Amino acid sequence: MEITAEWRSYGEFDVVLIVEDGVVKEALAADAEVLHDFLAVLIPNVAAWKGDHPVDDDRLAPSAWGALIMSRTTSGEITDMDPERFWAGVGIWFRSRGVDYNTPRSRTVNAD
């Protein structure tokens, strides 16, 4: 069982997907908190993250959720990345607010 997390650009919003053996299990709306945890904290508890978007049969493939920005394994290894989209996303979500993605946050992603 291979679990990865992917940050994708999906139309007018970004999502973070939890993918198990190539199938989307959870889809979370990306915001500064979720992306902070994806980029700076992540991983071993990523399998427990709970999404807020339904994963319908037509969205089981990660590619159905838009263009890949970055993917990581549970060990933290970056397995794929689009550098242009990554830095654009960091600029939008963090630097435009005067912080960076590894700036300490007030909470972590809810794994309830």
N, C-alpha and C positions, 0 to 999 in steps of 0.2 A: 504494500500500500504506500504509494507516494503522494504526499500532500504538499502542494505549493500554494503560494499566494500570488495574485496578479493584480497590478494596477492597470486599468484600462480606461480609455477615453470613449465614452458612450454618448454620442450626440452632444447634447448641451450639458452633460454632467459626467463626472468620473465615477468609477466603481472600483472596489477592491473585491476580488473573487477569491474564495477558498476552493481549490480544485483538488480532487482526489482521483488519482489514476486517470487524469484527462477529462473528468466530468465535474462540472460546476456543482458544488454542494451548497454554498452560501454566497450571496451577493450583498455587499454593504455599500451604501451611499458613501462616497469619499467626501470627507471634510478634513479640516486641519488635524483633528484628533485622530481619526482613523489613519490618515496618511503618516502622521508622526509615528504611530505604533508600527505601521507597515515598514517604514524606512529606518527607524532608529531603535525600536524595541523588539518587535516581532517575536519572534518565531516560536519557541516551542509550544506555546498555548494557542497558536493560530487555529488549530483544528476545533477549538471550542468557541471560536467567534461566531456570533449569530447575525445573520443578514437581515436587512430590512426591505429587500426586493424579492418578490417571488421568483423562483427558478422554475419556469414552465418547461415543458418538454422541448419546445423549440429554442430554449436557451441553455441547454445542457453543455453545449460546446463553448469553451471560452471565447472563441472567435465571434460568437453571436453577440458578445457584449462590447464590441468595438475594437479599436486599435490598441495593441499592446504598448504600454509605456515601460513596464518593468515587471519581471517575475523573480521570485525568490523561493528557495527551498526552506524547509523547517530548520536547517542548520544555519540559515542566513545567507547562503551563497546566492549571488545574483546569477540567474541562468539565461536571461535575455533582457535587453534594454534598448530602447530607442533614445539615444542621448538628447536629441533635439526636443522630443516631447517631454523627457524627464526634466530638463532644465527649465522648459517653459512652465511645466506644472509646479516646480519648486518656486519659480518666480510668482506665479499666480496665488498659490496656497500659503506661501510663507514669506518670502522676501518682500512682497508688496505690503505686508503687515509689519515689517520691521523685525521679523524673527527668521530663524532657519529651521529646517525639519528636525534637527537634533536639539533644539531648544527645549528644556524641560517643560512638560505640560502638566496641567492640573489633574488629569485623569488618564486612564488607559481604556482601550476598547472593552466594552462590556461582553463578558463571556458567560452570561447567565443562561 
